[in-house]
């Protein structure tokens, strides 16, 4: 099962998902304390499986019940059948009139992202002094940038220079200062 590749889920993959969920349940019981994220993922899968009644997809009525019962606290218009129908149609990538697990996960991802953005905006709106402090820290601790090095200009005194060969009848000048 590859959620990212966009492959459609079939009955075998749904059965595999159910078997894996049972394995997770057993491992959670063994550990006795599941992590917060693990519990959240398990809940997301369980809600889908319960709402789909073990089927591969959520039908229109099942999807409407799921939205009304599970998402009424974080979404508006959950009492509006027309709004839920429009949302279902927007999620239905393959236009089969049903919501697959992958399409359901698109909704979950959208809701999680929206909640995250709202919480971030609430925090920054409540505490402007914290925002100012963060900006000051960022300005003071900017990452070091590498500047382009100035090329070294090689002048003759940086190297041992060998004298050029002279024509045959010429003599080399003397380095000694004789008077």
N, C-alpha and C positions, 0 to 999 in steps of 0.2 A: 504494500500500500504506500503510495507516494502522494501525500497531500499537495505538494508543491507542483507536481508535474501536470496536474489537471486531468489525470486518468479517471475515468468514471468508475464508481464502485459497483461491483456486481454482488450477487448473493454470497459467493465464496468470500469476498473481502469483508462483507458484513458479518459473516460467521466468524471469520478470523478476528474481526474487531471485538465481537462478543467473547470469544475465547480469550483474547488478550485482556479484556476487561476483567474476566474472572481471575486471570493470573494476577492482575494488579490488585484485585480484592484480597486474594490470598496473601500476597506480599505485604499489603498494608496491614492485614491482621497480624502477620508475623512481626512486623516492625512496631506495631501498636500506635505509632505516631506518624501519621502521614504529613508530608510537607504541605504547606498551604497551596502551592501551585499544583502539586499532584492531586490534591483533593478537588481543586477547581476543575482541572481537566477531566477527572473522573466524573464529576457532577455534570459537566457539559455533555459528555458522552451518554451518561445515564438518562438525562432529560430527553435527548434525541431518541434513544432506543425505546424509552417508555412512551413517548409521544407518537412514534411511528408504529407502535404495537408490534415490534419485531419485523416490520417490513423494511424494504430497501429504501423507501422514500416516504416523506410526509405528504399526505394528500392535502387538498385545500382546507378541509374541516379540521384535520389534525394540526396543521400549521396555525390555523386561526386559534384553536384552543391553546396551543403552546404559547403563542404571543400574548393572549389575554391572561393566561394563568401565571406565566413565568416572567414576563417582561413588563408588566403594567407599572412597576415602580420606576423604571428607568426610561420608558418610552411614553410619548403622548399618543392619543388617538387609538389606543389598543381596544377601545369599545367600538370603533368604527370598522365595520366589515369591509367597506370600500377601501379604506386606508390599508388594511391588512392585505387585501387582495392585490392592491397596487404594489405593496412591498414584496409580496410573494412573486409577482410577475417580474419585478426588477431583479430578484435573486435567481429566477429560473433561467439559467444560461442556455439549457438545451430545449427550452420551450415545450416541455412535456406536461406542464400543468402541475408538477409535483416539485417538492424541495428535497434534493439529495443531501447526504451528509456533508458533502463538500460545499454545496450551496448554503447549507445551514452554518457551516464554519465561516463562510464569508460574512454572514450576518453577525456572528459572534465576534469576529475580528473587527468589524466596523464599530460595533457597540463598545468593545474594549478600547479602541482607539479614541472614540468620541469621549468616553468617560475620562480617559487619561488626559486628554486636552482640556477638558473642563476643570479637572482637579488642578492642573498646572496653572490655568488662568486664575482660579480661585486663590491659590496660594500666593501668586505674585500680586494680585489685586489687594489682598489683605495686608501684605507686609512689604511696603515700598522700600523700607529701610534695608531689608534683606536683599532686595534687588540691587539697590545702590551699592551695598557692600560687595556683592558678587562682581559687579561691574568694576569696582575699584581694584579688587583682587585680580581680575582678568587683565586690567591695564597694567598693574604692577608686575605681573608674572607672565608677560607675553612669552610665547615660545621663542627660543633663540632661532634666529634666522641666519643662515650662512650667506655672507656677502661674497660676491665674486672677488677673488683675490687679485690684487694688483700684480701684474706680471713683473717679475724681476728683470730689470734692464741690465743685461750683461755688458759690462764695459771691459776693456782689455785688462784692467788691473785685477779682475776676478779670476783670470785664467793664467796659466803659464803659457806664454806665447812663444812659439818657436819662430826664430827669424826666417824670413823668406830667403830662398837661395838667391845669391847675387850673380849677376853676369860675371864671366870669367875674369876680366881685367879690373874689376872693382874690388876694393878692400872694404872690410867691415869697419865701421867707425869704432873707435875705442871707447870703452865705458869708463876708463880711468881719466881723470882730469889732470893731465900732465901739462905743465906750463911750458 
